[in-house]
């Protein structure tokens, strides 16, 4: 009996470390009004910063300093972005929790980025986008 209990506990720990989907609405509730850094899970490199101005508007600044405004919307289980420089492309991400981390998995490329708190200054742009 003790061996079965230990097996169940061990498997529960393994499940805890796996990606667990969270809804886009829950994620938006956590990040609205905040600035987040997005980190490539494989390399640990920051790929950009996003300031969530509201539940429907954001400002993205990539690692090179390029800034664009985005429309944010929920589509089924995904959180999607349409940026002013590529309005015909929907960048949709499946949000998840993995242990203490929150991340996204791209529906276009499969790329995974983890979210970290960032300072608003990290997402500032020299030239404010027009739209």
C-alpha positions as CSV (number, residue, x, y, z in Angstrom):
1,X,0.0,0.0,0.0
2,X,2.8,2.4,0.8
3,X,4.4,1.7,-2.6
4,X,1.2,2.6,-4.3
5,X,0.9,5.9,-2.4
6,X,4.5,6.8,-3.1
7,X,3.9,6.1,-6.8
8,X,0.8,8.3,-6.8
9,X,2.7,11.1,-5.1
10,X,5.6,10.8,-7.4
11,X,3.4,10.9,-10.5
12,X,1.5,13.9,-9.1
13,X,4.8,15.8,-8.8
14,X,5.6,15.0,-12.4
15,X,2.2,16.3,-13.5
16,X,2.7,19.5,-11.5
17,X,5.9,20.3,-13.5
18,X,4.1,20.0,-16.9
19,X,2.4,22.7,-18.8
20,X,-1.1,23.3,-17.6
21,X,-3.4,25.4,-19.8
22,X,-4.9,28.6,-18.4
23,X,-7.6,30.6,-20.1
24,X,-6.7,33.8,-21.9
25,X,-9.2,35.6,-19.8
26,X,-7.4,34.6,-16.6
27,X,-4.1,35.6,-18.1
28,X,-5.4,39.0,-19.2
29,X,-6.7,39.6,-15.7
30,X,-3.2,39.0,-14.4
31,X,-1.3,41.2,-16.9
32,X,-3.7,44.1,-17.7
33,X,-2.0,47.4,-16.8
34,X,1.4,45.6,-16.4
35,X,4.6,45.4,-18.4
36,X,6.0,41.9,-19.1
37,X,9.3,40.6,-20.5
38,X,9.0,37.6,-22.8
39,X,11.9,35.1,-22.5
40,X,12.7,32.3,-25.0
41,X,12.3,29.2,-22.9
42,X,15.2,27.4,-24.7
43,X,17.8,30.1,-24.6
44,X,16.7,32.3,-21.7
45,X,17.1,35.4,-23.9
46,X,14.6,38.3,-23.7
47,X,12.8,38.6,-27.0
48,X,10.8,41.6,-26.1
49,X,8.6,43.6,-23.7
50,X,4.9,44.1,-23.9
51,X,3.0,46.8,-22.0
52,X,-0.7,45.7,-21.6
53,X,-2.4,49.1,-21.8
54,X,-5.8,47.5,-21.5
55,X,-7.5,44.1,-22.2
56,X,-7.6,45.0,-25.9
57,X,-4.5,47.2,-26.5
58,X,-0.8,46.6,-26.1
59,X,2.6,48.0,-27.0
60,X,5.3,45.6,-28.0
61,X,9.0,46.5,-28.0
62,X,11.4,43.9,-29.5
63,X,14.9,43.2,-28.4
64,X,16.2,45.7,-31.1
65,X,14.0,48.5,-29.8
66,X,11.3,48.4,-32.5
67,X,7.9,49.3,-31.1
68,X,4.5,48.6,-32.4
69,X,0.9,48.8,-31.1
70,X,-1.2,45.8,-31.0
71,X,-4.8,44.8,-30.8
72,X,-5.3,42.0,-28.2
73,X,-8.2,39.6,-28.4
74,X,-9.3,36.2,-27.3
75,X,-10.0,33.5,-29.8
76,X,-11.1,30.2,-28.2
77,X,-8.3,29.0,-26.0
78,X,-5.8,31.4,-27.5
79,X,-4.7,35.0,-26.7
80,X,-4.1,36.7,-30.1
81,X,-2.3,39.9,-31.2
82,X,-2.5,41.9,-34.4
83,X,0.2,44.5,-34.7
84,X,0.1,47.6,-36.7
85,X,3.1,46.6,-38.8
86,X,1.5,43.3,-39.8
87,X,-2.3,43.8,-39.5
88,X,-3.1,40.7,-41.6
89,X,-1.2,38.3,-39.3
90,X,-2.8,37.0,-36.2
91,X,-0.1,36.1,-33.6
92,X,-2.0,33.6,-31.4
93,X,-0.6,32.0,-28.3
94,X,-1.8,29.2,-26.0
95,X,-1.2,30.4,-22.4
96,X,-0.1,27.9,-19.7
97,X,1.4,27.5,-16.2
98,X,4.4,25.4,-15.7
99,X,5.3,25.3,-12.0
100,X,5.7,28.9,-11.0
101,X,6.1,30.1,-14.6
102,X,3.4,31.5,-16.9
103,X,4.1,31.2,-20.6
104,X,2.8,31.1,-24.1
105,X,3.1,28.6,-27.0
106,X,2.8,30.0,-30.5
107,X,0.1,28.4,-32.6
108,X,2.1,29.5,-35.7
109,X,5.6,28.3,-34.9
110,X,5.4,26.2,-31.7
111,X,7.8,28.7,-30.1
112,X,7.5,28.9,-26.3
113,X,8.1,32.1,-24.4
114,X,7.9,32.6,-20.6
115,X,6.6,35.8,-19.0
116,X,8.5,37.7,-16.4
117,X,7.6,41.0,-14.6
118,X,9.3,44.0,-16.2
119,X,9.6,47.7,-15.5
120,X,7.4,50.0,-17.7
121,X,10.6,51.7,-18.8
122,X,11.6,48.5,-20.5
123,X,8.8,48.9,-23.0
124,X,9.3,52.6,-23.6
125,X,9.9,53.7,-27.2
126,X,11.8,56.7,-28.5
127,X,9.1,57.4,-31.0
128,X,5.6,56.6,-29.8
129,X,3.6,54.6,-32.3
130,X,0.9,56.7,-34.1
131,X,-2.0,54.2,-33.7
